[in-house]
Amino acid sequence: MSSLVKNLKSLTPSVPRAIVTWDKAERIRRNEEIFKDQESVVHRLPDHYKKRYWEMILSDKAPVHYSPPNSRVAYDSFKNQEVQLENNPIVGIRTPEGDQGLWGGERVVKGWIESAPYTKKKILPRYWVPKLFFPALKTVVLHSEILDKYMKVTVTERAMRLIDENFGLDYYILKSKEIDLDSKFANLLKREMLLTLAAGTYYDYDDDKKAYIKEKYSEFCIPEEEAEWIGLELNEAARKQQDLEDSVAPVPLKYGLEKSLVERLRNGTDDISQELENPEGPVRTESKFGEKMLGKYLNPIGKKLRSATN
């Protein structure tokens, strides 16, 4: 039986041993199987997207439903023994409703509670009963300074606290990692903000406000070709890459060969044109090696055919 947190006392200031948590190992294993196929479309994705995607896979998610240990070894005063601490993250269940709002990384957590000890005035044994713990949700109106829009969003208290700590919705979305946002709506909102900053299509009617926004969020400006891939999952990015490849009409090979031949003839680098222009140069001849080897077999047959026709 594991020790309770309230009974543990840190013995050393050293940090916990670096380990790969089970959820991170599962992410790496799943993506390793996908990228193992060398002919897959994922290998033709842009380099900046693959770099950003693998950085997200190999990064650790910020702890939300638990507190990671601060030391490597602790003392259990109840069991009177030394305990080796481990980082065991609590990974919740991702729901479709969470992808439509800003939950600040919170999820639905599956846990256990003890059953009621008394039922109809009888003392019964207590059992562990499964239970789902849901975050407290509320609907608020948030304003985006970059997009100049008001939006009605379902949020949690943690999300509102993070927005206040980052001094606004825009800074919270742009500074947070995609793995910490943990929401499809938040990632698409981040993509739209970056595209707006890259294109400069904001506050066209107010030059002073536009210059203020450009200077305030200048650290987040990236090229538009890179911004349009932000916030896309691997399946969506692969589908987009496939659509881009299918939109380009295939060019028959004969057109390319014809073009290269015309260029060689025009530049005078073709072998046939060089022989015509320089008759005194060496003349290319075919190899007589095969004819010499098979001549004793083919010549009698050729003589018989020539005599028969004459």
Secondary structure, DSSP 8 states (H G I E B T S, - for coil): ----GGGEEE---S-------HHHHHHHHHHHHHHT-TTSGGGGS-HHHHHHHHHHHHS----SSS---SSSEEEETTTTEEEE--------B--TTGGGSB-TT--BEEEEEE--SEETTEE----EEEEEE---EEEEEEEETTTTEEEEEEEEHHHHHHHHHTTSHHHHHHHS-HHHH--HHHHHHHHHHHHHHHHT-S-TT-HHHHHHHHHHTGGG---HHHHTTTT--HHHHHHHHHHHHHHS----HHHHHHHHHHHHHHHT-SHHHHHHH-TTS-------HHHHHHHHHHHHHHHHHHHHH-
